[in-house]
Amino acid sequence: MAEDRVLRVRSLLESVRAEGRTALTAPEGKVIADAYGIAVPGEELATDVDEAVAFAARFGGPVVMKIVSPDILHKTDAGGVIVGVEGAIDVRAAFHKIIDSARAYDADARISGVQVQELLPKGQEVIVGAVTDPTFGKVVAFGLGGVLVEVLKDVTFRLAPVDADEALSMLDSIRSAEILRGVRGRAGVDRWAVAEQIRRVSQLVADFPEIAEVDLNPVIATPEGAVAADIRVILAESQPAPRRKYSRDEILASMRRLMQPNSVAVIGASNEQGKIGNSVMRNLIDGGFAGDINPVNPKADDILGRKAYKSVTDVPGEVDVAVFAIPAKFVASALEEVGRKKIPNAVLIPSGFAETGEHELQAEIVEIAERYGVRLLGPNIYGYYSTWQDLCATFCTPYDVKGGVALTSQSGGIGMAILGFARTTKTGVSAIVGLGNKSDLDEDDLLTWFGEDPRTDCIAMHLEDLKDGRAFVEAARATVPKKPVVVLKAGRTAAGAKAAGSHTGALAGDDAVYDDILRQAGVIRAPGLNDMLEYARALPVLPAPQGDNVVIITGAGGSGVLLSDAVTDNGLSLMEIPPDLDEAFRKFIPPFGAAGNPVDITGGEPPSTYEATIRLGLEDPRIHALVLGYWHTIVTPPMVFAELTARVVAEFRERGIEKPVVASLAGDVEVEEACQYLFERGVVAYPYTTEKPVAVLGAKYRWAREAGRLGGGT
């Protein structure tokens, strides 16, 4: 049966192509809808006014009449739609009016006739559609529909195809989800029927890559079902060239030699200070890289005390990585030599390729690399750091603080911001990698490697685009259950929507699709650069929560209010304190304090009150995370608060009780030292902000949910 429907649709699409068209007419859309079980109302194509009258009489009630023309996509704009027509006289008048309006709209438009369609009962108008995204390929969309669809823009997206559960989840992902469940006495819609429309459209576009866009708008959703009042199908002008694919084993094999090399060659190594080739050599040597460092320069015999080679082919033994520090115009010929030497990785620092309009030059080096099986990092990058190998293959400042955070950036400037942040905050990193033009290696290759790397606990990525969004999603889904992935996606524009031929296409702006599909992939999207870096720094510090109950303990009422707002803003749940727990907290706070949640111990309390309430919060198994609000007083100085908090948290962790604890410290400059002290001991703490610690906690909760680590609350 599935094969029959595919053959029917294939035959139809081929005939449309043969006529030189990309837009299907409404009757052709109905053929596709019937083949895929997409519910549509009864309809007929009237080629003259008498047929229109006869068809309307057959439906036995009010009808909708629409112009059918391969040249008129937006029928309403052309005055080609009249709703609620009933009776022979009105049908005749509507037929002539529609034809006349269409002629006035486009005198040269080919007119096939007028569609006479059953008038659907009133219900909730939604949109179901699909679009071909340049990054993610086929994407299915769902949201509130009708004439205001592009104004409301309440739409969510998923990779196509989706299964029944994923389709149902889309109904809960729009801002107006409550409307679908029923509000103000109105019954909710048939959720299964709506989800089936979504699933079937997603399967259609997955089966036929040549379909660029599908639009069901509106779909009339009622308690009894969901029927598409209109279907629009648009074919793609052309198909993108297939991207070369590498298997997981191939990626891991080449990445292992890139990140854990035994031998590195520097093509363009130099003795002259100020040259990139000199800086790379000095960083490799001074950084303590224990492997072989082989300078390549046809005009030198010795560089920084190392024997220099005229060509990389002269270097003895196997070489794992060739770092290029030569002008762009010489890269292709040198890359040929790298290929002949069977070096698996080329790190291309030079600029002057696609980023400056030299697309042919970049295409040439990609072709050479693919021919020889060389993976390319770059071009137009600052290089990379693999700290556990003491490898600093870059012309930028060295960095040697080893740790569990892997950081990547598409931009050199952002890469240096990452470096400065890491140094200032003493963040230990496993790697810092520049990606630049991403002529070959990109985020999904790095995710595949870092996901398996035992030295890496958290991955943070700055990106401006993705070359292959589906490959990234696949790599992210494999990585997220093991460790958090944080993404900063730059460029929140929807410029690509301007040329869209459907409502769905106009709604599928770059950022809207990225936002939903990155969430679908399970990654944590950071709103800004500092957020990305703080998440990367903090997430490995916090244990995974075991439930949803968050309790705030604060020494200042004002901080408690702001912390409560932050908890709500980050999708967290303030625990409803049961009476016995409320009574237990009250034993430790003054009469003018406040139990409940937040627990306000007031600012004048001694260290013992902070300690007692924190102990209670860690001891009670119904509490799953603590947010601490500290107010600087002489009674309890900042470092006293920091030391007691760290000591109590460490004591409970030794007993096997691990809960995420974050803290906001308000006070004089001493709170900065206290925050650093806490951070180093597993309590994420920030001075002068109530928002940042809770945002980090929210990010940890998002990862825990996606990774299946979040236990049920009691």
N, C-alpha and C positions, 0 to 999 in steps of 0.2 A: 504493500500500500504506500509506504514511504517512497519507494522507488518510482511508483506511478506519478505521485504528486511532483516529484523532482523533474520527471520527464515533461509533464504538462507545463510547469513553470519555465523550464529550459527552452521549450519550443516557443513559448510566448515571448520570452526575452530576446531570443534570436530573431524573431520576426520584427520586433520593435527596433532592434539594432539595424536590421536590413533596410528599414525605412529611414535610417539616419536620425532616429529620435533617441532622446535620453529620458524623456518624461512619459510615463504611462498614463493613459486615459482612465477615467473612473471605471468603466466597464472592464478594462484590462486589469485594474487593481482588484476588482471583484473576483476575477478568475484566480488570482493569486490568493486572495483571502479564502475562497472556497477550498483551494488545494491544501491550505495549511490550517483549516478549521478556525480561521479568524472570524468571529461572529460579526456579520453585517446585516443591515435590513434588506428586505426584499426590494428589488429594483429592476427596471427595464430601460432600454435605450430607445427613445422615440425619435425617429428620423423625420416625422412630420407631425402636424398638429392633431390629426385624427388618431394616430397611434398614441399620442400623449393622453388624449381623452379616454381611449380604450384602456390603457394601462392604469390610469388613475381610478377608473371605475372598478377594475379588477381588484385593486387593493382595498376598496370599499371604505374610504375615510380620507382625512386630510393627508396630503402628500407634500414632499419637498421636491422642487424642480431645480435642476442644476445644468449649466452649460457643460457640454463635453467637447473639449478641444485639446489637441496635443500641444497647441501653442499658448494656451491660457492656463497657467499653473494656479494662480490665485483667483479663484472664481468669484469670491465675494467682492474683491477689488474691481472686478469687471462688471459688477451688477448682474452676475450670472447665477445668483441663488435667490430663490423665493421660497419661503417656508409657510406651511399651513394652507396650501391651496386645496380647495374642495369644490366639486361641481364642475360640469362641463364648460360653462361659460367662463368661469375663473381660470380653468386649466388652459383654455384657448388663449385668453388674454395674457396669462403668465408665459406661455410658450413664445408668443410673438415678442413680448417685452424682453425676455431673456436673449433671444436671437438679436434683436435690435441693439441691446446694450452691449453685447459681445462685439457686434460689428463696429459700434462706435468706439469701443475700447481698443480694438485692433482690427482694422479693416482687412488685413491680409491673413488673419487667423483662419486656419482650417477648422471647420465646425462639423463634428460628426453627428450632432443632434442634441437632444435634451434628455437628461437622466430623470426618470420619474421614480421616486423612492418613497417607501413607507415612512410616515412620520413617526419617529420614536417617542415614547412617553417621556415626560420630564424626569430628570434625574440629575445626579452630580456629573458635571462635565470634567473628564480627565483627558490627558494626552498620553498616548503610548507611541513610541517611535524608536528609530534607530538611525545612527549616523556613522559615517566612516571618519574616525579621528586620525589625524596624521601620525600621532604617537602610539595610540592604543588599538588602532584598527576598528573593528566593529564594536560599537557601544550601543546598548539599549537604554532608553530614557523613559521615565514616568514622572507625571506631575499633574497639577491642576490644569485643565484644558479650557477650550472655548476661545472666544474672541479676545480675552484678556491674557492669554497664555504668555505672550512675550512681555507683558507689563508685570505680571505677578512673578514670573521666573521662579516658580516654586517647583523645581524639577530635580530629580536625582538620577545618577548614571551608574551603570555596571558594564563590565566586559560581557560581550555576547559570545556564546549563548549562556543563558542562566537556567538553573534548574528551578523546580517549583518553590523550594524554600527560599532561594535567593530572590525570586520574583516577589514572593510575599513580603520579604523584608523591605523591598522598595516602597511598599505602601506606608511603612512606618518611618521612612527616612525623609519625607518631605515635611516642611514646617507646618503644613495644614493637615497632618495625619488624623487629627481628631475629627475633622469634617467627615472623613470616610467611615469613621466608626459610628457616626450619628450624633448630632447635637441639636439642642432646643426641640426635643420631641421628634425629630426626623430619624427614621430608621437608618442604620448603616448600610453600606453597599455590600453586594455579594463579593467578598474579598477574593475568593477562589476564582471567580469568573474574570475579575480584573487581572489577577496574577496570570491566569492562563493566556489572556491577550498579550501580556508582556512576554511570557515564555515563548509563545508561538512566533511573535515578531522576531525575537532574538534568534530563534532557530532558523527562520527564513533567511536572515542576513548572513548567518554563519554558513548556511548551505550555498549561498550565492554571493561570492565576494564582489561580483560586478554590480550588485545593488549598492548604491552610495547612500541613499536615504530612504527611510520609510516613515510615513506620518499617518497615524490614526488620530484625527482631531476634528471634532471631539469624539471621545468614547463616552457614551451615555451609560453611567453606572447606576444601577438601582438595586434594591434588595433582592430582585429576582434574577439579575444577570448583568452583563456588560456587552454592549453592541457598539461597533464603530460606525458612526454616521458618515464618515468620509475616510477614504484611504488614498494616500498619495505615495507613489513609488518613483524614485529617480535613479537612473543608472549612472555609473561613473564614466567619465570621459576616457580614462585610461587606468591601468593597474600599475602600482609602484613596482620597481624592480626588486626582486627578492634579495634579502640581506643574507650574507654568508652566515651559516650557523655553526657553532662549535658545541660538541658534547660536553657534559659536565666534567667527564674525566679529562678531556682535552684542555678545558679551562683551568682545572686544578693543576694539571701538569705544568702548563706554561706559567701560571701564577706562582707556583712553588719556586720555580727557578728565578722569577722576577723578584719575589719578596725574600727569598732565602738563597741568594746566589753564592757560589764559591769563587767566581771569577767575573770581573767587570772590565770592559774596555771603554775608554773615553776617547771618542773620535773628535779630534779638534782640541786635544789637550795642549796646554800652553804654559810656558815659563813666565809669560808677561802678565804682571798684576793688572787687574781691571778687565781681563778677558774672561768670558764665561768658562772657557775650557780650563783656565787656571783656578777659578773659584771651585769648580766641580772637583778637580784633582785635590785641592787643599782640603775640602770638606771630607772627601773619602779617606784621605790619609790622616788628617787630624781627628776625625771622628772615631778612628780606631778599627775600621773595617778589617777583619782578619783574613779575608780572602785575597786573591790576586787582583792587583790594580794595574791595568795595562794601558799606558798612554799611547795614542795613535796620532802621529803627526809626521808627514813626509819630509819636513824641514828640520827635524830635531833628532838628536841621538839620545838625549837624556832630558827628562822633565821631572823636576822636583825629586831628583835622586833615583828615578825609576827609568829603566831602559825603555826608550820610545821605539815604536814600530812604524814603518813607512805605510803599511796597510794593515787593516784588521785581519786580513788573511795570513799575515806573518806571525800573529800572536800564537805562541805554542799552546797546545792543549785545547780543552773545551772552554768556551766562554758562554756564560749564562745571559749576560745583559750587555748591550752596546748603548752607551749614553752619547747622544749626538750633541756636539757643541760647535757646529759649523753653520755657515749661512745656508738658507733654504735652498738656494740654487745648486748646492753641492750634495744635498741629502740623497737624491735618487741614485746617483752613481755609487756613493758610499753604502747605501742600503743594498745594492746588488752584491757588494762584497760581503756584507753581513749575511746575506742569504746564502752565498756560496760557502761561507764558513759554518753554516748551519747553527747560527746563534738564534735562539728562540724568541728573544725579546729585544726591541729597539725602543729606547726612551728618547723621544724627539723634543728637545728643549727649544729649537729654533722657531721663531715666528716667521710670517711671510707666506702663509698658505691660505686656506679658505677664509680665514678671518679678515684677510686683506683683499679678498676677491680672486685669489689665485686658486680657483677650484680645480683647474686642470692639473696643476702641480701636485695638489693633494691627491687627486684621483690617480696620478702616476705612481706615487709612493705606495698607495693602498694596493694597486695592482701588483707592484713588485713584491710587496710583503705577502700577499695572498699566494703568489706564485711559488715563493720559497717557504711558506709556512711560518713567517715571522709575525709575531704579535706586536702591534704598535701602541705605545702609550704617548698620547699627544697627537699632533705637534702643538707648539705654542703653550708650553707648560714651564713651571718652575722646577720640575723634577719630582723626586719623591724621597721619603724617609722611611726606613724600616728599622725602628729603634732597637729591637731585640737582636738584630744582626749588626748593630753599630754602623748601619749603612746610611750615609747622608749624601745621596746622589742629586745634588741641587746646587745652584749658584747663590742661594739665599742663606740666611743665617742658620747655623747648625742647631740641632735640638736633640738632647740625649736623655730626657727623663722618661724612663720606660714605664709602661702601664698598660691598661686594658682598653683604651679608647682608640678606635680607628677613625680617622677624619679624612674626607675627600672633598675636593672643590673643583669646580669647572673653571674658576677664575683664579689667576695668580694673586691678585690683590686680596681676595677673600682667603686664599691660602695663607698669606702672611698675617692676616687678622687672626686666623686660627692659631698660628704659631705664637703670636704675642699673647693671646688669651691663655694658651696652654702654659706658657712660661710664668705669667703673672699669677695664675691660680694653682700652679704646681700640678697641673693635670698630667698624669702619666699616659703616654700614648704608645700604641703598638705600631702605628703607621700614620703618615700624612702623605696623601697622594694627589698630585695635580692631574687633571684630565684634559683641560684645554679643548681642542677641537674635536676630540673623541673620534678620530678617523677610524679607530678600530676598538681597542679596549674601552669599556665604558662601565657604568655603574653596576650592571648585572654581572659582569665578570668579577668586579671587586667584591660585590655582595656574596657571590658564590665562594670566593676564597675566604673572606673574613668570617663568613658563617661557619666555616670548618676550622678556622685558626684558633687553637686553644689559648693563645695569648690575647685574643680580642674578646672583650665582654660587651661592648656596645659600639655601634657603627653610626656615624653621623655624616650626612652627605649634603653638600650644597650643590644644587643643579639648576641650570637654566632651561634645560630640555632633556628629553630622553630620546635616544635614537630608536629604541625598540621597547615600547612601554609594556608589551606583553612579556617579554623576556625579563624585564625588571620585576614585574608582578610575580612571575614564577619564582625568581630567585628570592624575592622578599618573603613569599609565603613559606619557602623552605627554611629561611633564616629566622624569622620572627619567633617561632616556638622555642628557639634556643637562646636568643639574645635580642635586645631592642634595636630597632633601626629607626633613626631620626632623620627626617628629610626637610631641608629648607628649599622650597621651590620658588625661584625668582621669576618675575614676569607674570603679573596677574592680569593679563589683558585678554580680550575676546575679539581681537582683530580678525581672526579667521572666520568669525560668524557672518561678516558683512556680505559675503557672496553666497550665503546659504540659500538653497531653493525651497526649504521647508521650514515649518515652525520648529521642528526638532533641531534642525541644523542651526538655526538662529540662536537657539538656547544653549547649544553645546559650545560655549566659549571655552578657551583653553583652560582657564583656572577652574571652572566649574567641573569639568571632566577630571582634571588632575585631582581635585579635592576629593571627589567621591571614590575614584579608583585607587588613589593612594590609601584611603581609609579601608577600602575593600582588600587591599594587599596587606593590611595589618601594620603599616608603618605609622610612626608618630610624626605628624606634620608640625613643624615649628613655625610660628608666625614671623620670626625675625632671626637675624644672625646671632644675636646674643642669646636668644632663647634656645637655638639649636646647640650652641656651645655649652650652655648651662645644663640642658637636658643630658647631653653626652657626658658631662662631668659628673652629674648627680645620680643618674639612673643606676649605674653600677654600685653606688654606695648604699642605696636603699634596698632592703629585702622586699620580696614580693608580698603584697597584702593577701590575707586569707579570707577577707570578706569586705563588705561595703561600709561598715560602721566607722565613721570618722568622729573623733572627739577633739574639741578645741579646749585647751587649758591656757588661760591668759591672766597676766597680772594687770592688764589695762582694758577697761570696758570698750574704749574706742577701737583698740586693735581687734578685740573680739568681734565687733560688728563688721569691720573690714575683712577679717579672716573668714567670717561666715559668708560674706558676699563672694569671696574668692572661691570658697568651697562649692557654692552653687554654680558660679561661672565655669568651673572646670568639670562639671558633671559628676561631682562627688555627693555623698549622702551624709548629712549630719545625723548622727545617731539619736533616736528618741530614747532618752535616758529612762530606764525603768525605775520604779520607786526605791528598790533596795540599793541600787547603785547611786541614786541621787542622795540617799541618806548617808551612804559611805563617804561620798565626796564632802558632804556638809560637815562631817566630823573634823575636817582639816582646814576649813575656811572660816573667816570671821563672820559674825552675824550679818554684817553689812555687805558681805560678798554675795555672790549669786551662783547657785548650782544650776542644774539644767545643762544646756549645751549651746553656747560656750560655758565652761566652768570658769567663773571670774573669781580669782583668789584675792584680787585687789593689789595695788602696787606697794603697799607698805609691809608686805609679809616677809618673813625671814626665809633663808634658804631651806629650812626644814619643811615649810609649806609647799614650796615648789617640788621638793624631793618626794614628799608623801603623796601628793596628787599624781605626779608622774609615775610613781611606783604603782599606784592603784590603776592607772590607765594601762600600764603594761601587764599587770597581774590579771585583770578581768578578761576572760577569753571572749566576751561579747564585744569588746572593743578591738578594732582591727588596725587602726592607724591613729597617730597622735599629731596634732598641730599645736605647737607651743608658741604663745605670744609673750615675749619678755619685755619688761619696761625697766630701764636703767634706774636703779636707786642705790643710795649708799648702804641701805640695809642689806640688799643682795646685789653686790657688784657684778659686772658682766662676766668676768672670769670665774667667779664663784658659781654663778649659774651654769656656765659652760662646763666646768669641771664636775659638778654634781650630776648634771644631765648625762654627760658622757659616761660617768662611772655607773650610774643606774642602768643605762641602756646596755653597757658592756656586761654587767652582772646578769641581766636577763638573757642576753644572747648566749652566755656561757651555760645557762640553764636550758637552752633550746627554745626560748621564747623570743622570736624575732618579728618585730612589727616595724613598719616604716614610721620614722619620727622626723618631722621637719619643724623648723623654728624660724620665727621672725623676731629680730632683736631691734628694739627702738632705744636710742640713747646717744651718749656722746661717743667720741671716736673709739673708745675702748671696745665697743661692741664689734668692731671690725676684726680685732684679734680674737675675740671670743668666737666669732663665726668661723674663722679659719680653724681654730682649735676643734670645734664641733665637727666641721666637715671632715677633718682628718681622722675622726673617730666614729664615723658612720652616721652622724646626724646632719642632715642637709639644712644649713642655716644661712640666712642672709640678713645683712643690716639694712635698715631704713626702708624696708618694703614688706608689705603683707601679701602682695600678689605673687611674687616669684617663688617662694617656697611651696605654696599651694599649687601653682602651675606645674612645678616639678612633680609633686605628689600625684596630680591629675594625669601627667604623662606616664608615670609608673603604673597607675591603675589602668590606663588605656592599653599599655603593653601587656599587663597581666591578664586582662580579659582576652586579648587577641591570642595570647600564647596558651590559654587554657590553664593559667596558674591561679586564678582567683577562686578561692573556696567559697562556699555558701556561708552567709551570716546567720547568726542565731537571734 
